[in-house]
Amino acid sequence: MVPLFSCKKEKLRIAATLAAAETCDDSEIDMLVDAEGVISSILKYLNESTQCYNYYYTLTELLGGIDKLACADSNKKKILEAGALPLFEAILNLDKPEVQALTARVLWTMTFDDDVATHVKSSKTLLARLEMLSKSSDKAVKNNVTGLLYNIERISKKEKKDITNKPTQQKGKHLFISYSWHEKEIVLKLKGLLQEKGIQIWIDTEKMRGSTLEAMAHAVENAALVLICMSESYKRSPNCRLEAENTFRCGKEYIPLIVQKHYKPDSWLGALLGAKLYIDFSGKYQFEPKWNELVKELQAFKMLTEGEDTVDSSEVALPESTSSSTIPKTFTIDDVKQWLISKQLENCCQHFGDVNGKGLLQMKSMRHDAPEFYFKTLSRKLKLSLGEILNFSAALEEL
């Protein structure tokens, strides 16, 4: 299909792009970055569809394609520069709630680019139409338009605020769960288990979204901690992006969770995650060990007391050189050194001179959650031999 993106026939280029946008997964979305002017072609057909004389594609097909293209940050400004705003305004003036909702969603996604948000805000007629639609009786239209207007105002105020990426003082006691409705089953399971442990939870379980944006912002700002439940649908949702970026702007501590099999966060979500390790609740691993990892993280953030039981004692193997009252998390740097020696890994001591027990357990998590990064670190950064990597990994699994 990729060769068709540069086909000389405009209809084939559009067809290939729309098909790819509909079928590609999150890791492939950036492949759809506009390179052959296909965005301008789609907008031309979109304009014809509004005037009822394009027989090749429907408005919803074309808007759906633009919506997927807009997920790639590098396309947001290209859609703007191709003259999309007047066309989108014309579509919003049509008495068709379905295409109004989809158009508002496209604009909402695009306004995560500051320049696009500025252009939308400067269009008085477009803003006036959006204000009118924010009172629409159609729920999807109202929610998407409300989200779009909220995003414009939030970004326009961004420079006026003294924002840092340093954690702020915890203002509240609740745990905020940010997730996409597509992954509600595993998320609601986690919610129930967390509530059983006495943790106060803030979560939108009614799929209200646009009508609760102010409440959401307030809840993030006053949360003690945020769970970010990452998936392909999460990355593509403008509402989820708002929640994630508010978490970051407020300097909130957060725990990232993967809730979709084979999903690897990239683009804005990957940048947000950075080098932070995540816990995999996608179903790739058994639930109980991952739940125990989450409990340990919550204990580290003081959301749960250290006395909470997480694993059976048989699951934790202590280093031979330590007493039975010592657990790996309490290891000092010297304890780690002695542990390496006890595992006949003396040559590794020089590479772990600043690693304590918590760091060791983080490496164990990395071994399972980011194996490629784990092995590259040991082989390329620390220059461990294959034998050392295998022996160290085997010893790590015993912790």
Order of alpha helices (4+ residues) and beta strands (2+ residues): alpha-alpha-alpha-alpha-alpha-alpha-alpha-alpha-alpha-beta-alpha-beta-alpha-beta-alpha-alpha-beta-alpha-beta-alpha-alpha-alpha-alpha-alpha
